[in-house]
Structure formats: C-alpha cells, structure tokens
Amino acid sequence: MSKTKTSLSLVSTKPTPTTEIPSKNIFFDFQVDRICTEYGVELILLNRETLTPIFWPNVYIVSKYDRSEKSVNTSDSVLRALGSAHLWAWSNSKDFDEELRYGGFFSVEKIASLADFLSYQVKSQRQLALRIKTELCKQGSAQPKSKKMKLIRLKNDSDVINRINWVAKYMKWHLVRRLGELSRNGNNTYELRNHANAVLHELRERGDTKSAQDDETKLEGASNSTLKKINEALELNEPAIHYQSDFLQVRNYLLWRLYVDTGARRGEVHMARVSDIDYSTQRFHICVSKTKARTVPISIEAAEAFDYFIQKHWSKLPLSARKRGFIFTSILGEQITPRQINRIFEEIRSKLTLPEHVTPHTLRRSWNDNFSEVIDSMPDSERPSVEKETQIRNRLQGWSLNSDMGAKYARRHIRRKSDAIAERVTQQIMKDK
C-alpha cells in the first residue's frame, strides 16, 4: 500500500518560556493523509501529529463523501476544515467531538469566534490558537503581554463560506445522531434541539449562506414574556439582579434597553458614544455599523437611564475616558469589550434561568417579531404595502432599502402566524368530533 501525505501542521511553534503552558498542551498538530490501497482506492484520513486517526471526522467523511460523487480533493478540504475546528476547540480547552456528543454543544456567543477562526489562513490559525491557549494559562497571574502578531485572513470569501458550511454540516450530523440516541432512550430532546439549532444558525449566518435562512434552523427571538422578565429584573426602581455598584446597575440596564428598544447589533451598541444619544428627542444615532448608519427612536426609559447615567456616573470618569466618548466603560473608564457584553447576558441568563440563545442578537430578532406584530395590528387604511413595510424594516435595522433581509423576516413572521392558525384549525376539528 503506497502512501502520499499532505500535512496540515496546526500548532508546531514552541511557546516562549514566559507562557508557562503545560508540556502536554504545547503541540496540537493535524495532518491530512492520502492513502492509496492495493486496489487503487484513495482514502483520506485526518490524523493527529502522532498519526493516530481522529475517529469521528473520519467516520463522517467515509459516510458522507467517500460513497458520493464528491472528489477526493473535496474530502481533503472538508477534513482540513474539521481539523481547524478541532484546533479552535483545543485552544478553548474543549474537545470538539466530546462537546458535540455529550456536552453543551457550545454557546451561541462562542460559536461566533469559531466562524472568525475559520476565516484565517492555516498559519495564522496556528498562531491564534497558541495565543488563546497561552492567555487561558496566564489567567490569574501577572505575565508580560505577548508580542503582536500579524494574522492573515483568507482572501477568497467563498473559501471561508465553504469552511463554515463544512463544519456546520459536521455539527448537524453529530446533532442528528445525538438526538436519535436520546429519543430512543426516551429522553426529552426539546432543549438540546432548540439550543443546537440556534448555534448552527449563528454559525451558518456568519458564513452568509442560504442554509442560514432555513426555517428549521432559524433562531427565534425571545418571547415578550421573557423580555418582560429581564426588564423587571434590571429596572432601576426595584431590580431583582443586583450589581456591585450603582454604576454597573445603571450601565447594564441602559445597555439592555438600547438592545431591546432598537434591535441594534451587538457591535453597534458597544461602539455607542455619548454624542450618539439625544435625550430630548429620544433618538439613538447609530454611527458605527457593519452595514448602514442610521437614527432610531428609543424609549423614555432608555432616555431617562442614559441621562441619569451620564450625570451621576459617566461625567465623573477620568478626562481621557470622557474624551474618547464611549458610553459603555468600566468604572475606571476603559471601554468594555464585546466579550464583556456577552458575560453580562450570561449572568442574566444564569440568574433568571433563561435559555442560552438569549443574546444581543436574539433581541434583534425579538425586535423584528414585534415590528411584524405592530404592522399586523394597524388598520388597513394605515398599514403600509408589503414593499413599503420591507423598506421601513430595512432602514430601521441598517440594511439597504433593496436588501432581502426585511422580506426574510416578514416570511418568518408569516410562517409563525400560519403555524398558529393551523393549530387553531386542529383544535376546532377536535372540538367538532
């Protein structure tokens, strides 16, 4: 049996002595091996550095690709993408397959970092993984900051989309197997199915693929009862969630209100400056956006919280922080990070026992759900046409007027309404029997 090998060495750089990473974590290499059997059949295997096959990716590639019309090169590319996903999980102290088969199926927030990781070239992935692993090992100790490294992303967007798609399909394959096993054992699968589909949707959406629009994996917005529960827990009069200081109490409530009032993206609120909010007109000028800047209304509760926070706390921050102008900072005036925003939501979910898919992006979907409900409740004489409704939605959410995103949200609302009507029809049939 002859053998040709194409290597994918994902982490092979030894850390500097200051990293103090345990020796067992220094190397984490993958390689894709092509093996030609004596019958002329070429096999593709994903192996560790020690040439030990990684079981589940190889089972997957045999079951899904080797018997199909897919080329050997496609199998090679798929395994490389899965190798990258395993590297990413390792850098976060996780085993990719174990997390999918027995664990929490990752979180919606964490999966966004996987999509970002897959967008880098292999060499940069190796550097990034080692840096993340190093930082995890440094936590709680005073270590010098590592040197900045030049990370290079893939130039072709289609390559990134393919990687994300391949990893998402592999995760879906694991999910189907896991749900089937749970069902056969008589276990409830609702929570896992809902959470995993939310994770898969987030991953696919990062790849901007058509599959992200599949109704079955569409992440639903939080219900109005959930929104009310969170708001009551955070509101300033009698909050159920108490933070260490009034600064944090008001800041986090304002953060929440801006998300729920506007449906803005996480980064849009994160980058908000004091000058972006007009208290008198109750308007939020979203100036930093990945799509379009815009001005949107906010509630009187958000405006009042903003005014109180600025006068009571923000105005007393160091001059350097006030010059930068960012609203959402630490008590010392340092701008909080997107990860810290995620942690705020993690704490809310934990204290109120909410599902993991309640995130800033979930609130964007909740806003769109409520927008559709408002449109439905308008009298015929005031209701805008379908085309105009889509344009209004697009403008308020920062999409171009000709974007199809508004129409996709409208279709999802129609699907939900049709499901509700179908349930009522079923109930009526049963009553008539």
KAQUIBEL-V510756 format. One record per residue. N is the residue number from 1. D_FIRST is the distance of its C-alpha to the first C-alpha in whole Angstrom. Layout:
# KAQUIBEL-V510756
N;D_FIRST + N;D_FIRST
This chain:
# KAQUIBEL-V510756
1;0 + 2;4 + 3;7 + 4;10 + 5;13 + 6;16 + 7;19 + 8;22 + 9;24 + 10;27 + 11;29 + 12;29 + 13;32 + 14;34 + 15;38 + 16;41 + 17;43 + 18;45 + 19;43 + 20;42 + 21;39 + 22;38 + 23;35 + 24;33 + 25;33 + 26;33 + 27;29 + 28;27 + 29;24 + 30;22 + 31;19 + 32;17 + 33;13 + 34;11 + 35;8 + 36;6 + 37;5 + 38;5 + 39;9 + 40;9 + 41;10 + 42;10 + 43;11 + 44;14 + 45;15 + 46;18 + 47;18 + 48;20 + 49;21 + 50;20 + 51;16 + 52;18 + 53;17 + 54;21 + 55;21 + 56;24 + 57;22 + 58;19 + 59;21 + 60;23 + 61;21 + 62;19 + 63;22 + 64;24 + 65;22 + 66;18 + 67;21 + 68;23 + 69;24 + 70;23 + 71;21 + 72;18 + 73;20 + 74;22 + 75;20 + 76;19 + 77;23 + 78;24 + 79;22 + 80;23 + 81;27 + 82;26 + 83;25 + 84;28 + 85;30 + 86;29 + 87;30 + 88;33 + 89;34 + 90;33 + 91;35 + 92;38 + 93;37 + 94;35 + 95;32 + 96;31 + 97;30 + 98;32 + 99;35 + 100;34 + 101;34 + 102;37 + 103;39 + 104;41 + 105;39 + 106;40 + 107;43 + 108;44 + 109;45 + 110;42 + 111;40 + 112;42 + 113;40 + 114;37 + 115;38 + 116;39 + 117;36 + 118;34 + 119;36 + 120;35 + 121;32 + 122;29 + 123;31 + 124;34 + 125;33 + 126;32 + 127;35 + 128;37 + 129;35 + 130;36 + 131;39 + 132;40 + 133;38 + 134;41 + 135;44 + 136;43 + 137;43 + 138;46 + 139;48 + 140;51 + 141;51 + 142;53 + 143;50 + 144;51 + 145;49 + 146;46 + 147;46 + 148;45 + 149;42 + 150;41 + 151;39 + 152;38 + 153;37 + 154;35 + 155;37 + 156;36 + 157;38 + 158;35 + 159;33 + 160;34 + 161;35 + 162;32 + 163;31 + 164;34 + 165;33 + 166;29 + 167;30 + 168;34 + 169;32 + 170;29 + 171;32 + 172;34 + 173;31 + 174;32 + 175;35 + 176;35 + 177;33 + 178;36 + 179;39 + 180;38 + 181;37 + 182;41 + 183;42 + 184;41 + 185;43 + 186;46 + 187;46 + 188;47 + 189;45 + 190;48 + 191;47 + 192;44 + 193;43 + 194;46 + 195;45 + 196;41 + 197;42 + 198;45 + 199;42 + 200;39 + 201;42 + 202;43 + 203;39 + 204;39 + 205;43 + 206;42 + 207;39 + 208;42 + 209;40 + 210;42 + 211;40 + 212;42 + 213;45 + 214;44 + 215;47 + 216;45 + 217;44 + 218;47 + 219;48 + 220;52 + 221;55 + 222;56 + 223;59 + 224;63 + 225;64 + 226;61 + 227;62 + 228;66 + 229;64 + 230;63 + 231;66 + 232;68 + 233;66 + 234;66 + 235;70 + 236;72 + 237;75 + 238;73 + 239;70 + 240;68 + 241;65 + 242;67 + 243;65 + 244;66 + 245;69 + 246;71 + 247;69 + 248;65 + 249;67 + 250;69 + 251;66 + 252;63 + 253;65 + 254;66 + 255;62 + 256;62 + 257;65 + 258;63 + 259;60 + 260;62 + 261;65 + 262;63 + 263;59 + 264;58 + 265;54 + 266;54 + 267;54 + 268;57 + 269;59 + 270;57 + 271;58 + 272;62 + 273;65 + 274;68 + 275;70 + 276;67 + 277;69 + 278;73 + 279;75 + 280;78 + 281;76 + 282;73 + 283;71 + 284;67 + 285;66 + 286;62 + 287;62 + 288;58 + 289;56 + 290;52 + 291;54 + 292;58 + 293;61 + 294;63 + 295;66 + 296;66 + 297;69 + 298;69 + 299;71 + 300;74 + 301;72 + 302;70 + 303;73 + 304;75 + 305;72 + 306;71 + 307;75 + 308;75 + 309;72 + 310;73 + 311;76 + 312;76 + 313;72 + 314;71 + 315;74 + 316;74 + 317;70 + 318;70 + 319;71 + 320;68 + 321;66 + 322;69 + 323;69 + 324;65 + 325;66 + 326;63 + 327;65 + 328;62 + 329;62 + 330;62 + 331;66 + 332;65 + 333;65 + 334;61 + 335;59 + 336;57 + 337;53 + 338;52 + 339;50 + 340;53 + 341;54 + 342;51 + 343;53 + 344;56 + 345;55 + 346;53 + 347;56 + 348;58 + 349;55 + 350;55 + 351;59 + 352;59 + 353;56 + 354;55 + 355;52 + 356;49 + 357;49 + 358;53 + 359;52 + 360;54 + 361;52 + 362;53 + 363;56 + 364;56 + 365;55 + 366;58 + 367;60 + 368;59 + 369;59 + 370;63 + 371;63 + 372;63 + 373;65 + 374;68 + 375;67 + 376;68 + 377;71 + 378;73 + 379;75 + 380;74 + 381;77 + 382;75 + 383;72 + 384;70 + 385;68 + 386;64 + 387;63 + 388;66 + 389;64 + 390;61 + 391;62 + 392;64 + 393;61 + 394;59 + 395;62 + 396;62 + 397;59 + 398;58 + 399;56 + 400;57 + 401;60 + 402;57 + 403;55 + 404;53 + 405;53 + 406;56 + 407;56 + 408;53 + 409;55 + 410;57 + 411;55 + 412;54 + 413;57 + 414;58 + 415;55 + 416;57 + 417;60 + 418;59 + 419;57 + 420;60 + 421;62 + 422;60 + 423;61 + 424;64 + 425;64 + 426;62 + 427;65 + 428;68 + 429;66 + 430;66 + 431;70 + 432;71 + 433;70
